[in-house]
Amino acid sequence: MKVVRLLASASIALASNLQIPLDSSSAPPSYRSELVSLHKSLVEISSVTYTENAVGNFLVKYLTERGFVAEIEFLPPPDHVALDDDLGDRKPRFNVLAWPGPKHHPAPTVLVTSHIDTVPPHIPYSRSDDEPNGDTVIAGRGSVDAKGSVAAQIMAVSELVREKKINPEDVMLLFVVGEERTGDGMRYFSDTISELDPPPNLKAAIFGEPTEGKLACGHKGYFGCTITAHGKAGHSGYPWLGKSATETLIRGVVKVLDADLGSSEKFGNTTINVGIIEGGVASNVIPEKAVARIAGRVAIGPEESGGAIVVERVRRVLKGMDEDAFEIECVNGYGVVECACDVPGFDTATMNYGTDVHNLAGDHKRYLYGPGSIFVAHGADEAIKLKDLEQGVEGFKKIILHALADEAGEL
Ligand SMILES: *[C@@H]1O[C@H](CO)[C@@H](O)[C@H](O)[C@H]1NC(C)=O
């Protein structure tokens, strides 16, 4: 596979009008207005998955104007598109790769990455400065997931370069498309990383997703199944002459819900969401067919096969109840994803959602962190406090410095 790359722009000197941050915790950081303005631009541009072109173009322009070298990496047209996916304008989709300038193509050891697509629908940007406790709250789609991380990561790298705390050549930024659907952006980057010239020799990758400012020690795995129950139609007055597909399905799904599908001390129980259930044609007809779509959050490993292990248990539960009635189609997904949470000064936690972490192959250390809460992330009220966004910049700075020191054997 040949990567199509385009040198977006040569580097420009880092903006020089930034000031040294004050040490007082009450003083706003010197980068506040730059951070707010970057975050605002990102959130204002709609970038629901498959329509990330405009936000990608914005990022390239923004980064190259501020001393980064940026490249774009075009993705092939998406496969496996679900029926309800809106392919929008069908403009080219691309990942944005960036290096703090001035050199083009250094061989960085630490990757700082997040995603630029969002879930639908787009929700306009708004800002409220009159919260009861004096907080500024910024709302809009992606304000948390994950444009809060994107803005905080760019600011963190810019600040570390400006403060001369890192060698610019050691760090690389990557903003991918498609995380909210299939992870095709990160998978494409991963598949073609060896074609970068020279290829990065990644020792650590820092993934930005909302963790409420906690350092994630890992997250649950995932799988999905479509379960179809087949019955035999007939008059509802004579149920023994037919076989009810809905009844079979309901009993089967309840058995799956009640089954022990695997648990671990670190990640808790594997959980099942019965997202869709449908079947039958009329209340007085024994239903011939019923379908359930379930998604599981996997609490066991290994990463490669933990999802398949749980899928096998689901199959066994259903087949054990009725050998012939069920047709089960599954995406095996993956098991628990372990992340490093060894950076001092953070609260730690595990997450119950999926990320791009497992889509990047390699034996690099993996960190997962970001400002804002997952509990508002896909909702109508998605919003982030300015102070949390700023805390995110400081958090990313700490993790980047830790990863670099770790890699250099300085810890
Ligand atoms: C996990 O499942 C077990 C048994 O089904 C239950 O007793 C326990 O409370 C669950 N744990 C959590 C953290 O939900």
The ligand as an SDF file (V2000), in Angstrom:
LIG
                    3D

 14 14  0  0  0  0  0  0  0  0999 V2000
  -20.3700   -8.3530   38.9600 C   0  0  0  0  0  0  0  0  0  0  0  0
  -21.2810   -9.3990   38.8680 O   0  0  0  0  0  0  0  0  0  0  0  0
  -21.5150  -10.0550   40.0920 C   0  0  0  0  0  0  0  0  0  0  0  0
  -22.3360  -11.2900   39.8690 C   0  0  0  0  0  0  0  0  0  0  0  0
  -23.0840  -11.2340   38.7030 O   0  0  0  0  0  0  0  0  0  0  0  0
  -22.1700   -9.0860   41.0650 C   0  0  0  0  0  0  0  0  0  0  0  0
  -22.4080   -9.6980   42.2900 O   0  0  0  0  0  0  0  0  0  0  0  0
  -21.2350   -7.9040   41.2510 C   0  0  0  0  0  0  0  0  0  0  0  0
  -21.8510   -6.9320   42.0430 O   0  0  0  0  0  0  0  0  0  0  0  0
  -20.8720   -7.2900   39.9110 C   0  0  0  0  0  0  0  0  0  0  0  0
  -19.8310   -6.3060   40.1130 N   0  0  0  0  0  0  0  0  0  0  0  0
  -19.9380   -5.0680   39.6790 C   0  0  0  0  0  0  0  0  0  0  0  0
  -18.7660   -4.1750   39.9430 C   0  0  0  0  0  0  0  0  0  0  0  0
  -20.9000   -4.6510   39.0860 O   0  0  0  0  0  0  0  0  0  0  0  0
  1  2  1  0
  1 10  1  0
  2  3  1  0
  3  4  1  0
  3  6  1  0
  4  5  1  0
  6  7  1  0
  6  8  1  0
  8  9  1  0
  8 10  1  0
 10 11  1  0
 11 12  1  0
 12 13  1  0
 12 14  2  0
M  END
$$$$
